Amino acid sequence: MRQIRKLFALAVVVCSTAFFPSEKQAAWSADNSMLLYSLLRDHRYDAAVQTATLALASNRQYALAYFIRGKALTELERSEEALSDLTKAVSLNPKLDDASVHDCRAKCFVNLAKLDQALAEANTAVKLAPTSDRFRLRGQLYFQRKQYPKAMESFGDAIKASPKDYWNYYDRASCYAFLNMNKEAIADYTQVIARAPTEPSAYVFRAKLYDKLGLHDLARKDREQASKRTDFSM
């Protein structure tokens, strides 16, 4: 109900500001920026799109509204619209061109099956603000392109940035396995199990690698462990 009141108030303001000078529109935009950010932060993506659209009906130069709407549209997988809004936001205010914009653009290009563009955006995001999540996304894109050594390097960077995140080890293990670097893959799956002992798939994949190396007793033990942690047959 509170959100409905906010949206109603926003609609009233939009109608009234049509008759105000541009300075007042700018002041209104600043006053309501927190509402737009809060909707995005709370994962209220449809409401964020609706609110930003109302704001833009009053002020077509409101860069932050394009910025927030573009991010919300990214999460809603409305990729073409998201890319358009993000481009517009940055053209109106170049200061908005931060790593998060390139994160969104990378996700959009992935959804559009444009991996080259997605990788370019992921690389830009890493340069602007290197984080574990960004290294991992870049690694996943290299992996999809079958560039396994580069993928391993990116996952290694992700591990350095966040050594407690077991998914980084999991993804790097997949690269090792594709390159038949079985001992290295086993070592990474072991790291996954150490950090997430209830994750059954790590036991399953490690068991397969043990079998490849002729370590059938270890493989059997891993399958037993996996069976205890899932309803599916191993």
Residue frames as a rotation matrix with the C-alpha (Angstrom) as fourth column:
MET 1
0.571 0.821 0.000 0.00
0.821 -0.571 0.000 0.00
0.000 0.000 -1.000 0.00
ARG 2
0.388 -0.514 -0.765 2.86
0.181 -0.772 0.610 2.37
-0.904 -0.375 -0.207 0.83
GLN 3
-0.667 -0.682 0.302 4.39
0.392 0.024 0.920 1.71
-0.634 0.731 0.251 -2.60
ILE 4
-0.095 0.732 0.674 1.06
0.983 -0.039 0.181 2.43
0.159 0.680 -0.716 -4.30
ARG 5
0.755 0.361 -0.548 0.86
0.511 -0.847 0.145 5.76
-0.412 -0.389 -0.824 -2.45
LYS 6
-0.117 -0.893 -0.435 4.38
0.113 -0.447 0.887 6.62
-0.987 0.055 0.153 -3.61
LEU 7
-0.714 -0.138 0.687 3.54
0.659 0.199 0.725 5.79
-0.237 0.970 -0.051 -7.21
PHE 8
0.349 0.906 0.238 0.30
0.932 -0.363 0.014 7.81
0.099 0.217 -0.971 -7.00
ALA 9
0.609 -0.193 -0.770 2.19
0.248 -0.875 0.415 10.77
-0.754 -0.444 -0.485 -5.55
LEU 10
-0.510 -0.857 0.069 4.78
0.266 -0.081 0.961 10.41
-0.818 0.508 0.269 -8.30
ALA 11
-0.350 0.463 0.814 2.06
0.935 0.117 0.336 10.47
0.060 0.879 -0.474 -10.97
VAL 12
0.727 0.629 -0.275 0.61
0.663 -0.747 0.042 13.67
-0.179 -0.213 -0.961 -9.47
VAL 13
0.234 -0.738 -0.632 4.05
0.066 -0.637 0.768 15.27
-0.970 -0.222 -0.101 -9.44
VAL 14
-0.621 -0.464 0.631 4.69
0.607 0.224 0.762 14.23
-0.495 0.857 0.143 -13.05
CYS 15
0.159 0.776 0.611 1.47
0.966 -0.250 0.066 15.91
0.204 0.579 -0.789 -14.16
SER 16
0.852 0.228 -0.470 2.16
0.393 -0.873 0.289 19.07
-0.345 -0.432 -0.834 -12.19
THR 17
0.023 -0.944 -0.331 5.81
0.205 -0.319 0.925 19.42
-0.978 -0.089 0.186 -13.20
ALA 18
-0.073 0.011 0.997 4.81
0.989 0.128 0.072 19.62
-0.127 0.992 -0.020 -16.85
PHE 19
0.719 0.432 0.544 4.02
0.511 -0.859 0.007 23.26
0.470 0.273 -0.839 -16.09
PHE 20
0.778 -0.490 -0.393 7.16
0.190 -0.413 0.891 23.98
-0.599 -0.768 -0.228 -14.06
PRO 21
0.630 -0.674 -0.386 10.42
-0.765 -0.452 -0.459 25.47
0.135 0.584 -0.800 -15.34
SER 22
0.497 -0.474 -0.727 13.29
-0.077 0.811 -0.581 23.07
0.864 0.344 0.367 -15.98
GLU 23
-0.534 -0.720 0.444 15.03
-0.529 -0.125 -0.839 24.01
0.660 -0.683 -0.314 -12.69
LYS 24
-0.047 0.601 0.798 12.08
-0.968 0.171 -0.186 22.66
-0.248 -0.781 0.573 -10.75
GLN 25
0.841 0.274 -0.467 12.06
-0.429 0.864 -0.265 19.51
0.330 0.423 0.844 -12.82
ALA 26
-0.027 -0.939 -0.343 15.72
-0.166 0.342 -0.925 19.03
0.986 0.032 -0.165 -11.96
ALA 27
-0.570 -0.144 0.809 14.99
-0.793 -0.163 -0.587 19.55
0.217 -0.976 -0.021 -8.27
TRP 28
0.496 0.815 0.302 12.13
-0.847 0.530 -0.042 17.04
-0.194 -0.235 0.953 -8.44
SER 29
0.617 -0.324 -0.717 14.43
-0.262 0.775 -0.575 14.57
0.742 0.543 0.394 -10.16
ALA 30
-0.483 -0.869 0.106 16.99
-0.349 0.081 -0.934 14.87
0.803 -0.488 -0.343 -7.38
ASP 31
-0.307 0.436 0.846 14.34
-0.950 -0.083 -0.301 14.51
-0.061 -0.896 0.440 -4.68
ASN 32
0.674 0.715 0.184 13.05
-0.687 0.699 -0.197 11.26
-0.269 0.006 0.963 -6.16
SER 33
0.044 -0.732 -0.680 16.36
-0.753 0.423 -0.504 9.62
0.657 0.534 -0.532 -7.02
MET 34
-0.717 -0.329 0.615 16.26
-0.685 0.497 -0.533 7.74
-0.130 -0.803 -0.582 -3.72
LEU 35
0.265 0.888 0.377 12.91
-0.633 0.455 -0.627 6.19
-0.728 -0.072 0.682 -4.63
LEU 36
0.697 -0.044 -0.716 14.33
-0.652 0.377 -0.658 4.89
0.298 0.925 0.234 -7.91
TYR 37
-0.370 -0.916 -0.154 17.42
-0.694 0.383 -0.609 3.49
0.617 -0.119 -0.778 -6.21
SER 38
-0.514 0.198 0.835 15.36
-0.725 0.421 -0.546 1.86
-0.460 -0.885 -0.073 -3.46
LEU 39
0.629 0.776 -0.048 13.11
-0.656 0.497 -0.568 0.08
-0.417 0.389 0.822 -5.95
LEU 40
0.446 -0.554 -0.703 16.15
-0.566 0.434 -0.701 -1.30
0.693 0.711 -0.120 -7.74
ARG 41
-0.580 -0.723 0.375 17.87
-0.726 0.249 -0.642 -2.29
0.371 -0.644 -0.669 -4.49
ASP 42
-0.328 0.565 0.757 14.70
-0.660 0.437 -0.612 -4.10
-0.676 -0.700 0.230 -3.32
HIS 43
-0.944 -0.122 0.306 14.45
0.120 0.738 0.664 -6.02
-0.307 0.664 -0.682 -6.61
ARG 44
0.088 0.992 -0.087 11.15
0.347 -0.112 -0.931 -4.30
-0.934 0.052 -0.354 -7.45
TYR 45
-0.759 -0.624 0.187 12.07
0.364 -0.169 0.916 -4.24
-0.540 0.763 0.355 -11.11
ASP 46
-0.251 0.743 0.620 8.61
0.907 -0.043 0.418 -3.79
0.337 0.668 -0.663 -12.61
ALA 47
0.694 0.499 -0.520 7.93
0.678 -0.696 0.237 -0.94
-0.243 -0.517 -0.820 -10.20
ALA 48
-0.130 -0.831 -0.541 11.31
0.316 -0.552 0.772 0.60
-0.940 -0.070 0.334 -11.01
VAL 49
-0.769 -0.096 0.632 10.48
0.637 -0.037 0.770 0.54
-0.050 0.995 0.090 -14.73
GLN 50
0.208 0.950 0.234 7.06
0.910 -0.275 0.311 2.07
0.360 0.148 -0.921 -14.10
THR 51
0.606 -0.002 -0.796 8.42
0.550 -0.721 0.421 4.77
-0.575 -0.693 -0.435 -11.81
ALA 52
-0.472 -0.856 -0.211 11.28
0.340 -0.398 0.852 5.70
-0.813 0.331 0.479 -14.13
THR 53
-0.558 0.345 0.755 8.86
0.803 -0.006 0.596 5.87
0.210 0.939 -0.273 -17.07
LEU 54
0.603 0.777 -0.178 6.65
0.793 -0.562 0.236 8.28
0.084 -0.283 -0.955 -15.14
ALA 55
0.265 -0.595 -0.759 9.69
0.373 -0.662 0.650 10.37
-0.889 -0.456 0.046 -14.30
LEU 56
-0.732 -0.618 0.288 10.75
0.461 -0.138 0.876 10.50
-0.502 0.774 0.386 -17.94
ALA 57
0.034 0.821 0.570 7.30
0.969 -0.167 0.182 11.66
0.244 0.546 -0.801 -18.97
SER 58
0.849 0.237 -0.472 8.08
0.411 -0.858 0.309 14.80
-0.331 -0.456 -0.826 -17.01
ASN 59
0.500 -0.777 -0.384 11.75
-0.660 -0.628 0.412 15.19
-0.561 0.048 -0.826 -17.86
ARG 60
0.997 -0.069 -0.020 13.18
0.034 0.703 -0.710 13.46
0.063 0.707 0.704 -20.92
GLN 61
0.303 -0.946 0.114 16.69
-0.380 -0.230 -0.896 14.57
0.874 0.228 -0.429 -19.93
TYR 62
0.555 -0.021 0.831 16.57
-0.825 0.114 0.554 12.74
-0.106 -0.993 0.046 -16.59
ALA 63
-0.100 -0.720 -0.686 19.66
-0.754 0.505 -0.420 10.56
0.650 0.475 -0.593 -17.02
LEU 64
-0.784 -0.248 0.569 19.22
-0.602 0.531 -0.597 8.68
-0.154 -0.811 -0.565 -13.74
ALA 65
0.199 0.932 0.302 15.76
-0.669 0.355 -0.653 7.49
-0.716 -0.072 0.694 -14.78
TYR 66
0.613 -0.082 -0.786 17.20
-0.684 0.443 -0.580 5.92
0.396 0.893 0.216 -17.94
PHE 67
-0.449 -0.894 -0.004 20.01
-0.715 0.362 -0.598 4.48
0.536 -0.266 -0.801 -15.82
ILE 68
-0.591 0.294 0.752 17.69
-0.593 0.474 -0.651 2.84
-0.547 -0.830 -0.106 -13.28
ARG 69
0.527 0.847 -0.077 15.19
-0.660 0.350 -0.664 1.71
-0.535 0.400 0.744 -15.90
GLY 70
0.300 -0.502 -0.811 18.00
-0.775 0.367 -0.514 0.20
0.556 0.783 -0.279 -17.97
LYS 71
-0.764 -0.606 0.221 19.23
-0.609 0.563 -0.558 -1.80
0.214 -0.561 -0.800 -15.00
ALA 72
-0.260 0.759 0.597 15.73
-0.555 0.389 -0.736 -2.96
-0.791 -0.522 0.320 -14.12
LEU 73
0.652 0.491 -0.578 15.05
-0.742 0.257 -0.619 -3.97
-0.155 0.832 0.532 -17.72
THR 74
-0.281 -0.829 -0.483 18.30
-0.789 0.486 -0.376 -5.95
0.547 0.276 -0.790 -17.67
GLU 75
-0.831 -0.027 0.556 17.03
-0.450 0.618 -0.644 -7.98
-0.326 -0.786 -0.526 -14.71
LEU 76
0.165 0.969 0.185 13.71
-0.444 0.240 -0.863 -8.49
-0.881 0.060 0.470 -16.49
GLU 77
-0.447 -0.504 0.739 15.66
0.411 0.618 0.670 -9.78
-0.795 0.603 -0.069 -19.51
ARG 78
0.802 0.569 0.181 14.22
0.470 -0.414 -0.779 -7.09
-0.369 0.710 -0.600 -21.78
SER 79
0.094 -0.994 -0.053 17.66
0.758 0.037 0.651 -6.75
-0.645 -0.102 0.757 -23.25
GLU 80
-0.253 -0.184 0.950 17.19
0.877 -0.458 0.145 -4.54
0.408 0.870 0.278 -26.30
GLU 81
0.675 0.571 0.468 15.26
0.294 -0.790 0.538 -1.96
0.677 -0.226 -0.701 -24.27
ALA 82
0.805 -0.420 -0.419 17.84
0.430 -0.073 0.900 -2.13
-0.409 -0.904 0.122 -21.50
LEU 83
-0.173 -0.929 0.328 20.74
0.934 -0.049 0.354 -1.48
-0.313 0.368 0.876 -23.87
SER 84
-0.005 0.262 0.965 18.92
0.660 -0.724 0.200 1.50
0.751 0.638 -0.170 -25.34
ASP 85
0.905 0.412 0.106 18.25
0.180 -0.598 0.781 3.03
0.385 -0.688 -0.615 -21.92
LEU 86
0.557 -0.761 -0.334 21.79
0.598 0.088 0.797 2.48
-0.576 -0.643 0.504 -20.66
THR 87
-0.307 -0.645 0.700 23.23
0.947 -0.277 0.161 4.10
0.090 0.713 0.696 -23.78
LYS 88
0.309 0.526 0.793 20.89
0.413 -0.825 0.386 7.07
0.857 0.208 -0.472 -23.37
ALA 89
0.939 0.062 -0.339 21.78
0.344 -0.251 0.905 7.45
-0.029 -0.966 -0.257 -19.68
VAL 90
0.136 -0.980 -0.145 25.51
0.778 0.015 0.628 7.57
-0.613 -0.198 0.765 -20.36
SER 91
-0.278 -0.205 0.938 25.06
0.851 -0.506 0.142 9.98
0.445 0.838 0.315 -23.27
LEU 92
0.602 0.584 0.545 23.19
0.233 -0.781 0.580 12.37
0.764 -0.222 -0.605 -20.99
ASN 93
0.740 -0.378 0.556 25.56
-0.672 -0.408 0.618 11.94
-0.007 -0.831 -0.556 -18.06
PRO 94
0.327 -0.689 -0.647 28.95
-0.335 0.556 -0.761 10.31
0.884 0.465 -0.049 -18.77
LYS 95
-0.459 -0.500 0.734 29.59
-0.846 -0.007 -0.533 10.07
0.271 -0.866 -0.420 -15.01
LEU 96
0.421 0.707 0.568 27.06
-0.805 0.580 -0.125 7.20
-0.418 -0.405 0.813 -14.93
ASP 97
0.633 -0.227 -0.740 29.35
-0.484 0.631 -0.607 5.10
0.605 0.742 0.289 -17.10
ASP 98
0.004 -0.605 0.796 30.56
-0.975 0.176 0.139 2.88
-0.224 -0.776 -0.589 -14.27
ALA 99
-0.889 -0.454 -0.063 31.37
-0.457 0.870 0.186 -0.83
-0.030 0.194 -0.981 -14.07
SER 100
-0.495 0.760 0.422 27.76
0.076 0.522 -0.850 -1.73
-0.866 -0.388 -0.316 -13.24
VAL 101
0.347 0.574 -0.742 26.60
-0.707 -0.359 -0.609 -0.36
-0.616 0.736 0.281 -16.61
HIS 102
-0.249 -0.531 -0.810 29.02
-0.925 0.379 0.036 -2.69
0.288 0.758 -0.585 -18.38
ASP 103
-0.882 0.077 0.465 27.87
-0.173 0.865 -0.472 -5.57
-0.438 -0.496 -0.749 -16.16
CYS 104
0.048 0.998 0.037 24.33
-0.151 0.044 -0.988 -4.96
-0.987 0.042 0.153 -17.38
ARG 105
0.338 0.037 -0.941 25.38
-0.914 -0.224 -0.337 -4.58
-0.224 0.974 -0.042 -20.98
ALA 106
-0.738 -0.646 -0.196 27.33
-0.670 0.736 0.095 -7.84
0.083 0.201 -0.976 -20.77
LYS 107
-0.639 0.574 0.512 24.26
0.046 0.693 -0.720 -9.66
-0.768 -0.436 -0.469 -19.40
CYS 108
0.353 0.805 -0.477 22.11
-0.453 -0.299 -0.840 -8.19
-0.819 0.512 0.259 -22.17
PHE 109
0.023 -0.419 -0.908 24.49
-0.996 0.064 -0.055 -9.32
0.081 0.906 -0.416 -24.88
VAL 110
-0.919 -0.263 0.295 24.62
-0.316 0.937 -0.149 -12.80
-0.237 -0.230 -0.944 -23.34
ASN 111
-0.202 0.937 0.286 20.82
0.046 0.301 -0.953 -12.95
-0.978 -0.179 -0.104 -23.52
LEU 112
0.616 0.400 -0.679 21.01
-0.582 -0.349 -0.734 -11.83
-0.531 0.847 0.018 -27.15
ALA 113
0.703 -0.406 0.584 23.62
0.484 0.875 0.027 -14.53
-0.522 0.264 0.811 -27.90
LYS 114
0.792 -0.517 0.325 26.22
-0.028 -0.563 -0.826 -11.90
0.610 0.645 -0.460 -28.80
LEU 115
0.789 -0.448 -0.421 29.20
0.606 0.447 0.659 -13.31
-0.107 -0.774 0.624 -26.94
ASP 116
-0.158 -0.887 0.435 31.85
0.871 -0.333 -0.363 -11.09
0.466 0.322 0.824 -28.53
GLN 117
-0.048 0.219 0.975 30.08
-0.114 -0.971 0.212 -7.94
0.992 -0.101 0.072 -27.36
ALA 118
0.910 0.412 -0.041 29.37
-0.036 0.178 0.983 -9.51
0.413 -0.894 0.176 -23.97
LEU 119
0.450 -0.824 -0.345 33.04
0.893 0.428 0.144 -10.34
0.029 -0.372 0.928 -23.49
ALA 120
-0.333 -0.555 0.762 34.11
0.535 -0.777 -0.333 -6.82
0.777 0.297 0.555 -24.47
GLU 121
0.347 0.550 0.760 31.72
-0.361 -0.670 0.649 -5.37
0.866 -0.500 -0.034 -21.87
ALA 122
0.943 -0.021 -0.332 32.90
0.287 0.557 0.779 -7.85
0.169 -0.830 0.532 -19.23
ASN 123
0.039 -0.999 0.000 36.52
0.948 0.037 -0.315 -6.88
0.315 0.012 0.949 -19.87
THR 124
-0.254 -0.065 0.965 35.64
0.059 -0.997 -0.051 -3.20
0.965 0.044 0.257 -19.48
ALA 125
0.749 0.605 0.269 33.83
-0.262 -0.103 0.960 -3.90
0.608 -0.790 0.081 -16.21
VAL 126
0.681 -0.571 -0.458 36.88
0.727 0.604 0.328 -5.76
0.089 -0.556 0.826 -14.87
LYS 127
-0.292 -0.842 0.453 39.17
0.744 -0.498 -0.446 -2.87
0.601 0.206 0.772 -15.77
LEU 128
-0.055 0.355 0.933 36.91
-0.227 -0.915 0.334 -0.34
0.972 -0.194 0.131 -14.08
ALA 129
0.099 0.149 0.984 36.28
-0.993 -0.052 0.107 -2.33
0.067 -0.987 0.143 -10.89
PRO 130
-0.374 -0.313 -0.873 37.88
-0.408 0.901 -0.148 -5.78
0.833 0.301 -0.464 -10.59
THR 131
-0.064 0.404 0.912 35.77
-0.968 0.199 -0.155 -8.04
-0.244 -0.893 0.378 -8.36
SER 132
-0.727 -0.199 0.657 35.31
-0.204 0.977 0.069 -11.78
-0.655 -0.084 -0.751 -7.99
ASP 133
0.208 0.913 0.350 31.91
0.247 0.297 -0.922 -11.74
-0.946 0.279 -0.164 -9.70
ARG 134
0.686 0.025 -0.727 33.28
-0.595 -0.556 -0.581 -9.82
-0.419 0.831 -0.367 -12.67
PHE 135
-0.461 -0.874 -0.154 36.27
-0.849 0.384 0.362 -12.11
-0.257 0.298 -0.919 -13.07
ARG 136
-0.562 0.282 0.778 33.93
0.071 0.953 -0.294 -15.10
-0.824 -0.110 -0.556 -12.92
LEU 137
0.587 0.800 -0.121 31.56
-0.016 -0.138 -0.990 -13.70
-0.809 0.583 -0.068 -15.54
ARG 138
0.322 -0.551 -0.770 34.51
-0.929 -0.340 -0.145 -13.03
-0.182 0.762 -0.621 -17.84
GLY 139
-0.705 -0.612 0.358 35.75
-0.571 0.789 0.226 -16.56
-0.421 -0.045 -0.906 -17.23
GLN 140
-0.121 0.756 0.643 32.35
0.198 0.653 -0.731 -18.02
-0.973 0.039 -0.229 -18.03
LEU 141
0.750 0.363 -0.553 32.28
-0.399 -0.418 -0.816 -16.11
-0.527 0.833 -0.168 -21.31
TYR 142
-0.189 -0.876 -0.443 35.74
-0.979 0.132 0.156 -17.37
-0.079 0.463 -0.883 -22.24
PHE 143
-0.651 -0.005 0.759 34.55
-0.202 0.965 -0.168 -20.87
-0.732 -0.263 -0.629 -21.33
GLN 144
0.414 0.889 0.196 31.54
0.070 0.184 -0.980 -20.56
-0.907 0.420 0.014 -23.64
ARG 145
0.715 -0.232 -0.660 33.90
-0.690 -0.388 -0.611 -19.51
-0.114 0.892 -0.437 -26.41
LYS 146
0.944 -0.327 -0.048 36.04
0.324 0.944 -0.058 -22.60
0.064 0.040 0.997 -25.64
GLN 147
0.247 -0.879 0.408 38.98
-0.241 -0.463 -0.853 -20.40
0.939 0.113 -0.326 -24.68
TYR 148
0.775 0.243 -0.584 39.77
0.374 0.568 0.733 -22.57
0.510 -0.786 0.349 -21.70
PRO 149
-0.224 -0.901 -0.372 43.24
0.911 -0.058 -0.408 -21.21
0.345 -0.430 0.834 -20.74
LYS 150
-0.715 0.016 0.699 41.86
-0.063 -0.997 -0.042 -17.66
0.696 -0.074 0.714 -20.58
ALA 151
0.411 0.910 0.060 38.84
-0.250 0.049 0.967 -18.92
0.877 -0.412 0.248 -18.68
MET 152
0.454 -0.314 -0.834 41.12
0.775 0.602 0.195 -20.63
0.440 -0.734 0.517 -16.15
GLU 153
-0.654 -0.743 0.143 43.10
0.604 -0.627 -0.493 -17.43
0.455 -0.236 0.859 -15.71
SER 154
-0.367 0.604 0.708 39.93
-0.395 -0.790 0.469 -15.44
0.842 -0.107 0.529 -15.05
PHE 155
0.696 0.619 -0.365 38.65
0.031 0.481 0.876 -17.99
0.718 -0.621 0.316 -12.57
GLY 156
0.004 -0.792 -0.611 42.06
0.911 0.255 -0.324 -17.89
0.412 -0.555 0.722 -10.89
ASP 157
-0.781 -0.221 0.585 41.72
0.082 -0.964 -0.255 -14.12
0.620 -0.151 0.770 -10.55
ALA 158
0.198 0.938 0.286 38.25
-0.425 -0.181 0.887 -14.64
0.883 -0.297 0.362 -9.09
ILE 159
0.566 -0.061 -0.822 39.68
0.593 0.723 0.354 -17.07
0.573 -0.688 0.446 -6.54
LYS 160
-0.551 -0.825 -0.129 42.34
0.725 -0.397 -0.562 -14.53
0.412 -0.403 0.817 -5.51
ALA 161
-0.628 0.364 0.688 39.66
-0.307 -0.928 0.210 -11.88
0.715 -0.080 0.695 -5.12
SER 162
0.166 0.754 0.636 37.30
-0.975 0.030 0.219 -14.14
0.146 -0.656 0.740 -3.15
PRO 163
-0.672 -0.604 -0.428 38.97
-0.573 0.790 -0.216 -17.36
0.469 0.100 -0.877 -1.99
LYS 164
-0.771 0.422 0.476 35.97
-0.250 0.488 -0.836 -18.44
-0.585 -0.764 -0.271 0.09
ASP 165
0.186 0.870 -0.457 33.59
-0.841 -0.100 -0.532 -18.49
-0.509 0.484 0.712 -2.90
TYR 166
-0.228 -0.335 0.914 33.48
-0.058 0.942 0.330 -22.14
-0.972 0.022 -0.234 -3.94
TRP 167
0.778 0.574 0.256 31.86
0.219 0.135 -0.966 -21.44
-0.589 0.808 -0.020 -7.31
ASN 168
0.549 -0.655 -0.519 35.15
-0.821 -0.537 -0.192 -19.98
-0.153 0.532 -0.833 -8.54
TYR 169
-0.508 -0.713 0.482 36.88
-0.628 0.690 0.359 -23.32
-0.589 -0.120 -0.799 -7.87
TYR 170
0.107 0.660 0.744 33.96
0.186 0.721 -0.667 -25.17
-0.977 0.210 -0.045 -9.41
ASP 171
0.914 0.276 -0.298 34.18
-0.194 -0.347 -0.917 -23.23
-0.357 0.896 -0.264 -12.66
ARG 172
0.137 -0.934 -0.329 37.95
-0.985 -0.165 0.058 -23.56
-0.108 0.316 -0.943 -12.87
ALA 173
-0.389 -0.216 0.895 37.67
-0.314 0.945 0.091 -27.31
-0.866 -0.245 -0.436 -12.26
SER 174
0.633 0.691 0.350 35.38
0.154 0.330 -0.931 -27.53
-0.759 0.643 0.102 -15.30
CYS 175
0.711 -0.463 -0.529 38.10
-0.704 -0.467 -0.536 -25.92
0.001 0.753 -0.658 -17.42
TYR 176
-0.326 -0.879 0.347 40.74
-0.867 0.425 0.261 -28.32
-0.377 -0.216 -0.901 -16.14
ALA 177
-0.060 0.385 0.921 38.44
-0.022 0.922 -0.387 -31.27
-0.998 -0.043 -0.047 -16.86
PHE 178
0.897 0.423 -0.128 37.85
-0.105 -0.078 -0.991 -30.15
-0.430 0.903 -0.025 -20.45
LEU 179
0.460 -0.815 -0.352 41.61
-0.835 -0.262 -0.484 -30.01
0.302 0.516 -0.801 -20.94
ASN 180
0.732 -0.092 -0.676 42.08
0.141 0.990 0.018 -33.44
0.667 -0.108 0.737 -19.34
MET 181
-0.451 -0.790 0.414 44.04
-0.340 -0.277 -0.899 -31.87
0.825 -0.546 -0.144 -16.52
ASN 182
0.288 0.779 -0.557 42.41
0.152 0.537 0.830 -34.34
0.946 -0.323 0.036 -14.20
LYS 183
-0.197 -0.422 -0.885 44.62
0.930 0.207 -0.305 -33.95
0.312 -0.883 0.351 -11.12
GLU 184
-0.980 -0.151 0.131 44.18
0.120 -0.968 -0.219 -30.18
0.160 -0.198 0.967 -11.19
ALA 185
-0.269 0.957 0.105 40.42
-0.403 -0.211 0.890 -30.57
0.874 0.198 0.443 -11.62
ILE 186
0.226 0.303 -0.926 40.30
0.607 0.699 0.377 -32.98
0.762 -0.647 -0.025 -8.66
ALA 187
-0.671 -0.557 -0.489 42.19
0.731 -0.387 -0.562 -30.47
0.124 -0.735 0.667 -6.53
ASP 188
-0.877 0.377 0.297 39.64
-0.341 -0.925 0.167 -27.76
0.337 0.045 0.940 -7.33
TYR 189
0.101 0.942 -0.320 36.64
-0.189 0.334 0.924 -30.02
0.977 -0.033 0.212 -6.72
THR 190
-0.109 -0.232 -0.967 38.26
0.856 0.473 -0.210 -30.86
0.506 -0.850 0.148 -3.39
GLN 191
-0.973 -0.229 -0.038 38.33
0.223 -0.876 -0.428 -27.14
0.065 -0.424 0.903 -2.62
VAL 192
-0.395 0.908 0.138 34.63
-0.489 -0.335 0.805 -26.95
0.778 0.250 0.576 -3.50
ILE 193
0.264 0.503 -0.823 33.85
0.349 0.746 0.567 -29.80
0.899 -0.437 0.021 -1.11
ALA 194
-0.545 -0.544 -0.638 35.92
0.795 -0.095 -0.599 -28.20
0.265 -0.834 0.484 1.66
ARG 195
-0.988 0.151 0.025 33.87
-0.153 -0.967 -0.205 -25.01
-0.007 -0.206 0.978 1.34
ALA 196
-0.122 0.990 -0.069 30.49
-0.992 -0.120 0.030 -26.56
0.022 0.073 0.997 0.51
PRO 197
-0.886 -0.386 0.259 30.44
-0.415 0.908 -0.065 -30.16
-0.210 -0.165 -0.964 1.80
THR 198
-0.211 0.886 0.412 26.72
0.070 0.435 -0.898 -30.54
-0.975 -0.160 -0.154 1.10
GLU 199
0.185 0.215 -0.959 27.12
-0.873 -0.412 -0.260 -29.78
-0.451 0.886 0.111 -2.63
PRO 200
0.490 0.071 0.869 26.57
-0.047 0.997 -0.055 -33.20
-0.870 -0.014 0.492 -4.30
SER 201
1.000 -0.013 -0.027 27.71
-0.026 0.065 -0.998 -32.37
0.014 0.998 0.064 -7.83
ALA 202
0.324 -0.945 0.048 31.32
-0.932 -0.327 -0.156 -31.78
0.163 0.006 -0.987 -6.74
TYR 203
-0.113 -0.306 0.945 31.46
-0.533 0.822 0.202 -35.36
-0.839 -0.481 -0.256 -5.43
VAL 204
0.728 0.483 0.486 29.93
0.133 0.596 -0.792 -36.65
-0.672 0.641 0.370 -8.68
PHE 205
0.903 -0.393 -0.174 32.43
-0.317 -0.336 -0.887 -34.90
0.290 0.856 -0.428 -10.93
ARG 206
0.044 -0.926 0.374 35.37
-0.995 -0.009 0.097 -35.76
-0.086 -0.376 -0.922 -8.73
ALA 207
0.211 0.107 0.972 34.28
-0.265 0.963 -0.048 -39.42
-0.941 -0.247 0.232 -8.77
LYS 208
0.972 0.175 0.156 34.32
0.106 0.269 -0.957 -39.41
-0.210 0.947 0.243 -12.58
LEU 209
0.556 -0.830 -0.049 37.83
-0.698 -0.434 -0.570 -38.02
0.451 0.351 -0.820 -12.56
TYR 210
-0.028 -0.526 0.850 38.99
-0.830 0.486 0.273 -40.58
-0.557 -0.698 -0.451 -10.02
ASP 211
0.629 0.333 0.702 37.65
0.055 0.882 -0.468 -43.31
-0.776 0.333 0.536 -12.32
LYS 212
0.946 -0.294 -0.139 39.64
-0.206 -0.211 -0.955 -41.86
0.252 0.932 -0.260 -15.21
LEU 213
0.108 -0.961 0.253 42.76
-0.914 -0.197 -0.356 -42.11
0.392 -0.193 -0.900 -13.11
GLY 214
-0.086 -0.090 -0.992 41.95
-0.056 0.995 -0.085 -45.66
0.995 0.048 -0.090 -12.05
LEU 215
-0.949 -0.215 0.231 41.23
-0.215 -0.098 -0.972 -44.64
0.231 -0.972 0.047 -8.46
HIS 216
-0.358 0.895 -0.264 37.99
-0.008 0.280 0.960 -46.59
0.934 0.346 -0.093 -8.28
ASP 217
-0.249 0.249 -0.936 37.81
0.928 0.337 -0.157 -46.90
0.276 -0.908 -0.315 -4.49
LEU 218
-0.817 -0.083 -0.571 37.96
0.303 -0.904 -0.301 -43.13
-0.491 -0.419 0.763 -4.12
ALA 219
-0.828 0.554 -0.093 35.39
-0.355 -0.387 0.851 -42.78
0.435 0.737 0.517 -6.91
ARG 220
-0.253 0.752 -0.609 33.03
0.506 0.639 0.579 -45.17
0.825 -0.161 -0.542 -5.12
LYS 221
-0.428 0.038 -0.903 33.34
0.879 -0.213 -0.426 -43.24
-0.208 -0.976 0.057 -1.87
ASP 222
-0.947 0.077 -0.311 32.54
-0.122 -0.984 0.129 -39.98
-0.297 0.160 0.942 -3.63
ARG 223
-0.591 0.782 -0.196 29.45
-0.182 0.107 0.977 -41.48
0.786 0.613 0.079 -5.26
GLU 224
-0.207 0.490 -0.847 28.32
0.858 0.507 0.084 -42.69
0.471 -0.709 -0.525 -1.87
GLN 225
-0.678 -0.101 -0.728 28.77
0.536 -0.747 -0.394 -39.21
-0.504 -0.657 0.560 -0.44
ALA 226
-0.928 0.346 -0.138 26.86
-0.349 -0.679 0.646 -37.70
0.130 0.648 0.751 -3.36
SER 227
-0.432 0.799 -0.419 24.00
0.269 0.557 0.786 -40.16
0.861 0.226 -0.456 -2.91
LYS 228
-0.351 0.260 -0.900 23.59
0.936 0.062 -0.347 -39.07
-0.035 -0.964 -0.265 0.71
ARG 229
-0.644 -0.033 -0.764 23.14
0.231 -0.961 -0.153 -35.49
-0.729 -0.274 0.627 -0.44
THR 230
-0.638 0.465 -0.614 20.63
-0.766 -0.466 0.443 -35.86
-0.080 0.752 0.654 -3.27
ASP 231
0.144 0.791 0.594 17.50
-0.448 0.587 -0.674 -37.74
-0.882 -0.170 0.439 -4.21
PHE 232
0.663 0.095 -0.743 18.87
-0.748 0.114 -0.653 -38.44
0.023 0.989 0.147 -7.66
SER 233
0.875 -0.351 0.333 20.62
0.298 0.933 0.200 -41.62
-0.381 -0.076 0.922 -8.66
MET 234
0.385 -0.834 -0.396 24.38
-0.739 -0.535 0.410 -41.30
-0.554 0.135 -0.822 -9.11
